[in-house]
């Protein structure tokens, strides 16, 4: 019963955030609508026993990506007025037609029997932090370490390329 109430409350919040993101005239309000949708998705992940994915959703997307979006919005300036005239004549009817196709697709897909929840598939819960940690640090330890080493070497190489000047540039400065 509690899960059903949470689903409808945060489902309505996700839809409200998505609509606010698309229809807001102010880009900051649009970013806040996207953040509301991301937090609602994190609640859906928690209700389906995907705690790690929910934490990543909040930390990476709602935290880091939204901070980046807000900084970009502030850098480009939101106080400038833009033209609201439509340049593509059939864009709005085409968008409503595609929306109708999407709703029909969701209704057709939703008519099938779905298995949801942590116990619906079996005893094993794949979305928990323990299950992900067990896979990463036991079965996939070597690829995980190789990927980490590759990223460290790439970061060090990028810093070295940005920090040290090339030989051609040194010769030009000397003359």
N, C-alpha and C positions, 0 to 999 in steps of 0.2 A: 504494500500500500504506500509506504513511504517512497519507494523507488518510482512509483507511478506519479506521485505528486511532484517529486523532484524532476522527473522527465518533462512533465508538462510546464512546470515553472521555468526551468532552464531552457526548454525548447522554445517557449515564447520569448524568453530573453535573447536567445540566439537569433531568432527571426527578427526581433525588434532591432538588435544590433546590426544585422545585415542590411535591413531596410534603411536604418539611420546612416549607415556607412555609404550607401549608394545615393540617397536623396539629400544628404546634408549639403547645404550651400557653403558652409565653412569647412575647410579641410581638417581643422583640429577636431571638430565634432565628428567628422567622418572617421578619423583615426580612433576616437573614443568608441564609436560604434563597432569598429573592427576589434577593439580590445574586449568589449563586452561579449562579442561572439566567441573570441578565443577563450575567455574564462568559462563560458558556458560549455564549450567543447571539452575543457579540462574536467568539468564536473561529470560530463558523460563518460569520459575515460575512467574516472574514479568509480563510477557506478558499475562499470563493466570490469572491474578489478585490474585496470591498466594503470596502476599508480605511477610507475616509472614514466610512461608516456604522458600522463597528466602533469607530472613535475617538469618534464622537458617542455611541454606545451606552455606552461606558465613562465618558466625561467627563460627559455629561448625566444619563443614567439611573442608572448604578451609582455615580456620584459625587454629583451635586447632589441628585437626587431621593431617593436613599437617605439622604443626610445629613439632608434635610428630614424624611423618615419617622422616622429615629431621634430627631431633636429632638422631634418631635410625640409619639412614644412616651414619651420621657423626661418631657415636660411633663405628659402626662395621668397618668403614674404607672403602673408595671407591678406594684406590690406589692399592689394591691387585688384581693381575691378576687371572682370573678364567679360567678353561678349557672350551672351546667352542665346544668340541666334543659332538655329540648327543649319548646319552646312550640308548634311546628308538628308535628303528629302524623305526617304523611306526607312530611316533608321529606327524610329520609335515603333511603327507597326511590325517591322521585322523582329525587334526585340520582344514584343508581346507575343508574336507567333512562336518564337523560340522558347519563351516562358511556358506557353501552352504545351509544347512538345515535351519540355522537361517535366511538367506536372503529370502529363499522361504517362511518361516513362516511369516516374516514381510510383504512380498508382498501379501500373502493371507489375512492376517489380515488388511492390508491397503486397500484392495479392497472393504471392507465394508464401509457403510456410517457412518461417525463419527460426533458427535456433539462436537464442540470445542468452546472455548471462554467463557467469563463470562455470556453472555446473551443467550447462546444456550440452556441451561437446563431450566432456569426459571429466575425469578427476584432475587431470593436469591443467594448471592455469598458466598460460604462456605470457601473460602481460605483467606479472609481478616482478619486482626488482630482484628477488632471489632467483627466479628462473632466468632472467636476462643475465645476471651476474654469473650464474652457473654456466651458461652457454659461452659467455665471452671469456671467462677466465679458466675454463677447462677445455672445452671442445675447440674454441677458436682463439686460443691464446697466441699461437705463433702468427697467424695473420693479423691479429690485433696489434701485436708488438711491431711487426714489420710496417704496418700502416702508420703507427705512431712515429717510428724512426724516419719513415719517408717524409712525413709532415714536418718533423723537426729539421731535417736536412733541407727541405724546400724553404722553410722559413729562414733558416740561417743563410741559404744562398740568396734569397730575396733581399735580406738585410745587407749582405755583402755587396750585392750588385748596386743597391741604392746608396751605400755608404762610400765605397771606393770608386774613384773615377777611373775610366778606361785609359789606356795608353795613348790613344789618339787625342783625347782631350787634354792630357798633360803636356803633349808636345805643342798643342795650339796655344796653351797658356804661357809656355816658356818663351815663345817667339813674340 
